[in-house]
Amino acid sequence: MPVWQNVARNSTNRFAVPVLNSIAHAAVLGQAARMDIPWLLDERAHAGAEHLDPAFVAGYDRKQGWPDPATDIAVFQAHGLDAASTIVDLAAGTGQFALAAARVFGRVVAVDVSLAMVTYLRDRAAGHTGSRPDIVQAGFLGYQHDGPPADGVYTRNGLHQLPDFWKVLALDRMAGILRPGGVLRVRDLIYDFPARQATEVFAGWLANAAHDPAAGYTASDYAEHIRGEHSTFRWLFEPMLAATGFEIVDVEYDRQLYGTYTCLKKS
């Protein structure tokens, strides 16, 4: 059972149900999210200055530790996606997942709000053998999907750039991209601990950080993330998924800090 259901079941807080209803109502607004809406968030302003910097982007994969997309591709395949399937990779970055997925699935669309990331990915894809992803400069809220509904949506380390209200709208837009039964795969920094444990958990996180900023994330990087990014709690994130029409079918957490979700869009 998702952790938020236990919280809701055991809670005596009279605000619990209204809050969940408010989240569901907010998600409806995401269906209309377009770049010409005056109140829409400027996602480039929330992307982090480093992700807009070509010099940082050039060293991004090394700093990330060259993440292997094989596990994520295998999860999509386990849910029936194949050479006839379409996957949208939101916050695609330098294309670690998108380039590998393009060899396996019928159509992959790599989407990123950063011009520096998109430029790097286009140059990288130009030298890529085999099928290549379609590359689009857009954010979670601005991407306009063309063609039939997608079979899968993938996003890694992007949702934490959005405050929680906007995460809900982004998730609702992902649901709008997907066909019924489509697969959502999310990897992100999400906090799986009670608020009172934040000092203890973060102290352990910073203590095990990299020392070389070119080779990994340092304690200063992590502290900046905590202060300036919008990673949320697991017990807030899971109701967002439910309210936007997703069923969680698998979830894993690493060190109470990094969540991996596989979800299906409800019919």
Backbone hydrogen bonds in HBPLUS format (Angstrom, degrees):
<---DONOR---> <-ACCEPTOR-->    atom                        ^
c    i                          cat <-CA-CA->   ^        H-A-AA   ^      H-
h    n   atom  resd res      DA  || num        DHA   H-A  angle D-A-AA Bond
n    s   type  num  typ     dist DA aas  dist angle  dist       angle   num
A0005-GLN N   A0002-PRO O   3.03 MM   3  5.67 140.0  2.19 115.4 125.3     1
A0007-VAL N   A0003-VAL O   3.13 MM   4  6.49 156.7  2.19 148.3 154.9     2
A0008-ALA N   A0004-TRP O   2.88 MM   4  6.10 163.9  1.91 148.7 152.6     3
A0009-ARG N   A0005-GLN O   2.85 MM   4  5.93 159.5  1.89 145.7 151.9     4
A0010-ASN N   A0006-ASN O   3.00 MM   4  6.07 157.0  2.06 147.4 152.6     5
A0011-SER N   A0007-VAL O   2.95 MM   4  5.81 118.3  2.34 139.7 154.7     6
A0011-SER N   A0008-ALA O   3.37 MM   3  5.12 146.5  2.49  92.6 102.0     7
A0016-ALA N   A0013-ASN O   3.18 MM   3  5.66 171.2  2.19 117.9 120.6     8
A0019-VAL N   A0015-PHE O   3.02 MM   4  6.10 156.1  2.08 154.6 161.3     9
A0020-LEU N   A0016-ALA O   3.18 MM   4  6.49 161.2  2.22 151.7 155.9    10
A0021-ASN N   A0017-VAL O   2.95 MM   4  6.18 160.6  1.99 158.1 163.9    11
A0022-SER N   A0018-PRO O   2.85 MM   4  6.03 148.9  1.95 144.7 153.3    12
A0023-ILE N   A0019-VAL O   2.99 MM   4  6.30 150.8  2.07 148.2 155.9    13
A0024-ALA N   A0020-LEU O   3.06 MM   4  6.34 161.1  2.09 149.0 153.3    14
A0025-HIS N   A0021-ASN O   2.96 MM   4  6.23 154.3  2.02 145.7 152.7    15
A0026-ALA N   A0022-SER O   2.90 MM   4  6.11 158.5  1.95 148.0 153.9    16
A0027-ALA N   A0023-ILE O   3.03 MM   4  6.28 146.2  2.14 146.7 155.7    17
A0028-VAL N   A0025-HIS O   3.16 MM   3  5.49 133.9  2.39 104.0 115.0    18
A0029-LEU N   A0026-ALA O   3.09 MM   3  5.53 134.3  2.31 107.7 118.6    19
A0030-GLY N   A0027-ALA O   3.01 MM   3  5.41 141.2  2.17 107.8 118.3    20
A0031-GLN N   A0028-VAL O   3.16 MM   3  5.83 159.9  2.20 117.3 122.3    21
A0032-ALA N   A0029-LEU O   3.06 MM   3  5.81 157.0  2.11 120.1 125.9    22
A0033-ALA N   A0030-GLY O   3.11 MM   3  5.02 167.6  2.12 106.9 109.8    23
A0037-ILE N   A0034-ARG O   3.25 MM   3  5.84 164.3  2.28 122.4 122.5    24
A0040-LEU N   A0037-ILE O   3.10 MM   3  5.48 165.6  2.12 118.2 122.3    25
A0045-ALA N   A0042-ASP O   3.11 MM   3  5.59 132.3  2.35 108.0 119.3    26
A0046-HIS N   A0043-GLU O   3.05 MM   3  5.06 140.8  2.21  97.3 108.9    27
A0047-ALA N   A0044-ARG O   3.29 MM   3  5.05 159.7  2.33  96.9 103.0    28
A0051-HIS N   A0048-GLY O   2.98 MM   3  5.58 134.8  2.19 115.2 126.1    29
A0052-LEU N   A0049-ALA O   3.08 MM   3  5.32 151.9  2.17 105.5 114.3    30
A0053-ASP N   A0050-GLU O   3.15 MM   3  5.11 161.5  2.19 103.5 108.9    31
A0056-PHE N   A0053-ASP O   3.06 MM   3  5.39 117.8  2.46 108.3 122.6    32
A0057-VAL N   A0053-ASP O   2.97 MM   4  6.22 165.5  1.99 160.3 165.1    33
A0058-ALA N   A0054-PRO O   3.03 MM   4  6.16 149.2  2.12 143.8 150.5    34
A0059-GLY N   A0056-PHE O   3.04 MM   3  5.45 138.3  2.22 107.6 118.6    35
A0060-TYR N   A0057-VAL O   3.11 MM   3  4.84 164.9  2.14 103.9 107.9    36
A0063-LYS N   A0059-GLY O   3.13 MM   4  6.35 164.0  2.16 153.4 158.1    37
A0064-GLN N   A0060-TYR O   2.89 MM   4  6.10 146.1  2.00 147.9 158.0    38
A0065-GLY N   A0061-ASP O   3.03 MM   4  6.15 118.4  2.42 135.3 149.9    39
A0066-TRP N   A0061-ASP O   2.85 MM   5  5.09 165.0  1.87 157.5 154.1    40
A0065-GLY N   A0062-ARG O   3.05 MM   3  5.09 145.1  2.18  98.9 109.6    41
A0073-ILE N   A0069-PRO O   3.00 MM   4  6.24 163.4  2.03 161.7 167.0    42
A0074-ALA N   A0070-ALA O   2.92 MM   4  6.11 158.3  1.97 149.0 155.2    43
A0075-VAL N   A0071-THR O   3.02 MM   4  6.31 145.2  2.14 144.3 153.3    44
A0076-PHE N   A0072-ASP O   3.18 MM   4  6.53 162.6  2.21 151.6 154.6    45
A0077-GLN N   A0073-ILE O   2.99 MM   4  6.29 160.0  2.03 150.9 157.0    46
A0078-ALA N   A0074-ALA O   2.85 MM   4  6.03 149.9  1.94 144.4 152.7    47
A0079-HIS N   A0075-VAL O   3.22 MM   4  6.51 130.6  2.48 140.4 152.3    48
A0079-HIS N   A0076-PHE O   3.11 MM   3  5.24 138.8  2.29  98.7 110.4    49
A0081-LEU N   A0076-PHE O   3.13 MM   5  5.56 161.0  2.16 145.7 140.1    50
A0080-GLY N   A0077-GLN O   2.92 MM   3  5.10 155.1  1.98 114.7 114.9    51
A0085-SER N   A0082-ASP O   2.95 MM   3  5.34 167.1  1.97 122.2 124.4    52
A0106-GLY N   A0085-SER O   2.92 MM  21  5.05 110.2  2.42 128.7 147.3    53
A0107-ARG N   A0085-SER O   2.99 MM  22  6.41 153.5  2.07 151.4 151.6    54
A0151-ASP N   A0086-THR O   2.86 MM  65  5.32 149.2  1.95 138.4 148.4    55
A0152-GLY N   A0086-THR O   3.09 MM  66  6.45 139.8  2.26 153.0 156.7    56
A0087-ILE N   A0107-ARG O   2.87 MM  20  6.36 154.8  1.94 156.2 163.7    57
A0109-VAL N   A0087-ILE O   2.90 MM  22  6.40 156.5  1.96 154.5 162.2    58
A0088-VAL N   A0152-GLY O   2.96 MM  64  6.39 155.0  2.03 145.2 148.9    59
A0154-TYR N   A0088-VAL O   2.84 MM  66  6.20 161.3  1.88 154.7 158.3    60
A0089-ASP N   A0109-VAL O   2.76 MM  20  5.97 171.3  1.76 163.7 166.6    61
A0111-VAL N   A0089-ASP O   2.84 MM  22  5.94 170.0  1.85 170.4 167.4    62
A0090-LEU N   A0154-TYR O   2.86 MM  64  6.22 148.1  1.96 169.7 174.9    63
A0091-ALA N   A0111-VAL O   2.84 MM  20  5.72 124.4  2.15 137.0 153.9    64
A0092-ALA N   A0111-VAL O   2.85 MM  19  5.50 165.5  1.87 141.4 146.1    65
A0095-GLY N   A0092-ALA O   3.08 MM   3  5.44 158.3  2.13 137.4 137.5    66
A0099-LEU N   A0095-GLY O   2.96 MM   4  5.55 169.2  1.97 142.2 145.8    67
A0101-ALA N   A0097-PHE O   2.80 MM   4  5.92 163.8  1.83 162.7 168.4    68
A0102-ALA N   A0098-ALA O   2.94 MM   4  6.01 144.9  2.07 144.4 152.4    69
A0103-ARG N   A0100-ALA O   3.21 MM   3  5.66 151.4  2.30 107.8 115.6    70
A0104-VAL N   A0101-ALA O   2.89 MM   3  5.24 152.1  1.97 111.2 120.2    71
A0105-PHE N   A0101-ALA O   2.92 MM   4  6.01 169.0  1.93 174.8 177.4    72
A0134-ASP N   A0108-VAL O   2.82 MM  26  6.22 153.6  1.89 162.6 164.8    73
A0110-ALA N   A0134-ASP O   2.66 MM  24  5.97 168.2  1.67 173.7 169.7    74
A0136-VAL N   A0110-ALA O   2.86 MM  26  6.17 162.8  1.89 162.1 164.8    75
A0112-ASP N   A0136-VAL O   3.10 MM  24  6.64 153.8  2.18 159.3 167.4    76
A0138-ALA N   A0112-ASP O   2.95 MM  26  5.35 136.9  2.14 106.7 116.8    77
A0118-VAL N   A0114-SER O   2.97 MM   4  6.22 166.7  1.98 152.5 156.3    78
A0119-THR N   A0115-LEU O   2.83 MM   4  5.93 161.1  1.87 150.2 155.3    79
A0120-TYR N   A0116-ALA O   3.04 MM   4  6.15 161.5  2.08 143.3 148.6    80
A0121-LEU N   A0117-MET O   2.84 MM   4  6.04 160.0  1.88 151.9 158.0    81
A0122-ARG N   A0118-VAL O   2.86 MM   4  6.05 155.9  1.92 148.3 154.6    82
A0123-ASP N   A0119-THR O   3.06 MM   4  6.29 161.7  2.10 148.8 153.4    83
A0124-ARG N   A0120-TYR O   2.91 MM   4  6.11 157.1  1.96 147.5 154.7    84
A0125-ALA N   A0121-LEU O   2.77 MM   4  5.91 158.1  1.81 149.8 155.7    85
A0126-ALA N   A0122-ARG O   3.01 MM   4  6.13 142.2  2.16 140.8 150.2    86
A0127-GLY N   A0124-ARG O   3.23 MM   3  5.62 141.2  2.39 104.5 113.8    87
A0128-HIS N   A0125-ALA O   2.96 MM   3  4.77 161.3  1.99 105.4 109.6    88
A0143-TYR N   A0139-GLY O   3.07 MM   4  5.69 147.3  2.18 147.1 148.6    89
A0150-ALA N   A0177-ILE O   2.84 MM  27  5.87 147.5  1.94 147.7 150.1    90
A0179-ARG N   A0150-ALA O   2.98 MM  29  5.99 148.6  2.08 172.1 162.9    91
A0183-VAL N   A0151-ASP O   2.96 MM  32  6.36 160.0  2.00 148.2 146.1    92
A0153-VAL N   A0183-VAL O   2.80 MM  30  6.31 150.3  1.89 159.6 167.6    93
A0185-ARG N   A0153-VAL O   2.90 MM  32  6.30 160.1  1.94 161.4 168.2    94
A0155-THR N   A0185-ARG O   3.03 MM  30  6.48 149.8  2.13 165.0 172.2    95
A0187-ARG N   A0155-THR O   2.99 MM  32  6.42 156.6  2.04 156.7 162.1    96
A0157-ASN N   A0187-ARG O   2.81 MM  30  6.16 161.2  1.84 152.9 157.7    97
A0161-GLN N   A0158-GLY O   3.02 MM   3  5.77 165.9  2.04 122.8 127.3    98
A0162-LEU N   A0159-LEU O   2.96 MM   3  5.59 167.0  1.98 121.2 125.5    99
A0230-HIS N   A0160-HIS O   2.72 MM  70  4.80 150.0  1.81 163.0 164.3   100
A0166-TRP N   A0163-PRO O   2.93 MM   3  5.49 118.8  2.31 114.1 128.4   101
A0167-LYS N   A0163-PRO O   2.91 MM   4  6.22 141.0  2.06 146.3 157.6   102
A0167-LYS N   A0164-ASP O   3.07 MM   3  4.82 120.5  2.43  90.5 106.4   103
A0168-VAL N   A0164-ASP O   3.10 MM   4  6.41 157.1  2.15 155.5 158.7   104
A0169-LEU N   A0165-PHE O   3.31 MM   4  6.73 158.0  2.36 141.8 147.1   105
A0170-ALA N   A0166-TRP O   2.85 MM   4  6.03 156.4  1.91 146.5 153.5   106
A0171-LEU N   A0167-LYS O   2.82 MM   4  6.09 161.5  1.85 156.5 160.7   107
A0172-ASP N   A0168-VAL O   2.91 MM   4  6.13 155.9  1.97 149.6 156.7   108
A0173-ARG N   A0169-LEU O   2.97 MM   4  6.23 147.5  2.08 143.2 151.9   109
A0174-MET N   A0170-ALA O   2.96 MM   4  6.31 147.4  2.07 145.3 154.7   110
A0175-ALA N   A0171-LEU O   2.97 MM   4  6.30 156.0  2.02 148.6 154.6   111
A0176-GLY N   A0172-ASP O   3.01 MM   4  6.31 143.1  2.14 136.9 147.4   112
A0177-ILE N   A0173-ARG O   3.02 MM   4  6.34 130.9  2.27 139.6 152.2   113
A0177-ILE N   A0174-MET O   3.06 MM   3  5.07 132.6  2.29  96.4 109.4   114
A0178-LEU N   A0174-MET O   3.19 MM   4  6.45 145.1  2.32 148.1 156.6   115
A0182-GLY N   A0179-ARG O   2.88 MM   3  5.17 152.0  1.96 137.0 135.8   116
A0181-GLY N   A0265-LYS O   2.86 MM  84  4.87 150.0  1.95 133.0 141.1   117
A0265-LYS N   A0182-GLY O   2.88 MM  83  5.35 155.6  1.94 150.1 157.7   118
A0184-LEU N   A0263-CYS O   2.84 MM  79  4.99 166.6  1.86 139.7 143.8   119
A0263-CYS N   A0184-LEU O   2.81 MM  79  4.99 161.6  1.84 153.5 158.2   120
A0186-VAL N   A0261-TYR O   2.93 MM  75  5.04 158.2  1.98 141.7 149.0   121
A0261-TYR N   A0186-VAL O   2.76 MM  75  5.04 162.7  1.79 151.0 157.2   122
A0188-ASP N   A0259-GLY O   3.02 MM  71  5.58 159.4  2.07 156.2 162.3   123
A0259-GLY N   A0188-ASP O   2.86 MM  71  5.58 143.9  1.99 173.1 174.3   124
A0190-ILE N   A0257-LEU O   2.93 MM  67  5.46 127.7  2.21 124.1 136.9   125
A0191-TYR N   A0232-THR O   2.84 MM  41  6.07 166.8  1.85 153.4 155.8   126
A0234-ARG N   A0191-TYR O   2.74 MM  43  5.64 155.6  1.80 150.0 145.1   127
A0192-ASP N   A0256-GLN O   2.95 MM  64  4.64 172.5  1.95 126.6 129.1   128
A0197-GLN N   A0194-PRO O   2.96 MM   3  5.60 161.8  1.99 120.9 126.8   129
A0198-ALA N   A0195-ALA O   3.14 MM   3  5.50 168.5  2.15 119.5 120.7   130
A0201-VAL N   A0197-GLN O   2.96 MM   4  6.13 174.2  1.96 167.9 169.5   131
A0202-PHE N   A0198-ALA O   2.89 MM   4  5.88 169.1  1.91 155.4 159.1   132
A0203-ALA N   A0199-THR O   3.03 MM   4  6.02 147.9  2.14 138.9 147.6   133
A0204-GLY N   A0200-GLU O   3.25 MM   4  6.54 157.3  2.30 147.4 151.8   134
A0205-TRP N   A0201-VAL O   3.04 MM   4  6.32 151.7  2.13 146.5 155.0   135
A0206-LEU N   A0202-PHE O   2.92 MM   4  6.11 170.9  1.93 156.0 156.7   136
A0207-ALA N   A0203-ALA O   3.02 MM   4  6.09 148.6  2.12 140.8 149.9   137
A0208-ASN N   A0205-TRP O   3.27 MM   3  5.55 141.7  2.42 102.7 112.4   138
A0209-ALA N   A0206-LEU O   3.26 MM   3  5.18 165.1  2.29 108.8 108.8   139
A0210-ALA N   A0217-TYR O   2.89 MM   7  5.45 152.0  1.97 148.5 142.3   140
A0215-ALA N   A0212-ASP O   2.97 MM   3  5.38 145.4  2.09 111.3 121.4   141
A0221-ASP N   A0218-THR O   3.03 MM   3  4.99 115.3  2.47  93.6 109.3   142
A0222-TYR N   A0218-THR O   2.97 MM   4  6.36 160.6  2.01 155.4 159.7   143
A0223-ALA N   A0219-ALA O   2.90 MM   4  6.10 162.3  1.93 149.6 154.6   144
A0224-GLU N   A0220-SER O   2.95 MM   4  6.09 156.5  2.00 145.4 151.8   145
A0225-HIS N   A0221-ASP O   2.90 MM   4  6.18 149.6  1.99 145.2 154.3   146
A0226-ILE N   A0222-TYR O   2.94 MM   4  6.26 162.9  1.97 155.7 158.7   147
A0227-ARG N   A0223-ALA O   3.05 MM   4  6.28 161.4  2.08 149.0 153.7   148
A0228-GLY N   A0224-GLU O   2.79 MM   4  5.74 163.8  1.82 151.5 156.7   149
A0229-GLU N   A0225-HIS O   2.83 MM   4  5.02 158.7  1.87 138.4 142.2   150
A0236-LEU N   A0233-PHE O   3.02 MM   3  5.26 158.2  2.07 106.9 113.6   151
A0237-PHE N   A0233-PHE O   2.88 MM   4  6.18 155.2  1.95 152.4 160.5   152
A0238-GLU N   A0234-ARG O   3.05 MM   4  6.07 173.2  2.06 159.7 159.1   153
A0240-MET N   A0237-PHE O   3.01 MM   3  5.15 123.2  2.34  99.6 114.9   154
A0241-LEU N   A0237-PHE O   3.17 MM   4  6.62 152.0  2.25 152.2 159.4   155
A0242-ALA N   A0238-GLU O   3.13 MM   4  6.43 163.3  2.16 151.4 155.3   156
A0243-ALA N   A0239-PRO O   2.87 MM   4  5.95 161.0  1.91 148.0 153.3   157
A0244-THR N   A0240-MET O   3.13 MM   4  6.25 134.1  2.35 142.6 153.0   158
A0244-THR N   A0241-LEU O   3.31 MM   3  5.36 137.4  2.50  96.6 107.7   159
A0246-PHE N   A0241-LEU O   2.96 MM   5  5.26 156.4  2.02 150.1 148.7   160
A0245-GLY N   A0242-ALA O   3.21 MM   3  5.39 165.5  2.23 109.4 111.2   161
A0266-LYS N   A0245-GLY O   2.90 MM  21  5.65 173.7  1.90 160.1 162.3   162
A0247-GLU N   A0264-LEU O   2.84 MM  17  5.23 161.6  1.88 151.1 157.2   163
A0264-LEU N   A0247-GLU O   2.88 MM  17  5.23 153.4  1.95 144.7 152.2   164
A0249-VAL N   A0262-THR O   2.87 MM  13  5.78 163.8  1.90 152.7 158.0   165
A0250-ASP N   A0262-THR O   3.22 MM  12  5.11 144.1  2.36 147.4 143.4   166
A0262-THR N   A0250-ASP O   2.91 MM  12  5.11 161.0  1.94 153.8 151.9   167
A0252-GLU N   A0260-THR O   2.98 MM   8  5.22 150.8  2.06 143.5 152.4   168
A0260-THR N   A0252-GLU O   2.86 MM   8  5.22 151.4  1.94 156.8 160.5   169
A0254-ASP N   A0258-TYR O   2.95 MM   4  5.13 150.6  2.03 137.4 147.0   170
A0257-LEU N   A0254-ASP O   3.03 MM   3  5.97 170.7  2.03 129.4 132.4   171
A0258-TYR N   A0254-ASP O   3.22 MM   4  5.13 149.5  2.32 136.5 144.4   172
